Amino acid sequence: MSVKILSVTLLLLSMCVCFSSSAGIRGPTKKRPCCVDVTNLDMSPEVVGETYREQASSYPCVNAIIFNTEYGQLCANPDAQWVQNLTSTMKKVQ
Ligand SMILES: *[C@@H]1O[C@H](CO)[C@@H](O)[C@H](O)[C@H]1NC(C)=O
C-alpha cells in the first residue's frame, strides 16, 4: 500500500505533470503552474537542452531548479549535488 503510494509519488515527481512546457503544444496563457515538490534523485541523464530555470518559493510552490527533459519539465532540488553540477555548465533563463 505505502509502496504503491511511494512509487506513484516518484512517478509524478519525475514527470512533473503540472507543467506545460514553454515550447508547449497548447494551452492559452493561464497562470503558469509551478513546482510544488522537487526530486533529489539524479535525473541528469534525462535532462536535455542547455538552459534551466530557477523557481522561487511562493506557497504552494517551492524553490526549485527546472530542467527540460524529453517528457516535459523536471523539478529538482537546488541543493542536490547533481543539480549543482548540471547548472554550473548550463545557462539560466527566466
Ligand atoms: C559533481 O561533480 C563532482 C566534481 O566533478 C564529482 O566528483 C561528483 O561526482 C559529481 N556529483 C554528482 C552527483 O554528479
The ligand as a Gaussian input file, in Angstrom:
#p B3LYP/6-31G(d) Opt

LIG

0 1
 C       29.609000      16.504000      -9.181000
 O       30.861000      16.927000      -9.688000
 C       31.971000      16.490000      -8.914000
 C       33.216000      17.149000      -9.453000
 O       33.296000      16.994000     -10.852000
 C       32.013000      14.964000      -8.968000
 O       33.106000      14.492000      -8.233000
 C       30.739000      14.403000      -8.388000
 O       30.712000      13.013000      -8.520000
 C       29.538000      14.989000      -9.107000
 N       28.357000      14.568000      -8.376000
 C       27.247000      14.153000      -8.972000
 C       26.158000      13.700000      -8.079000
 O       27.124000      14.137000     -10.195000

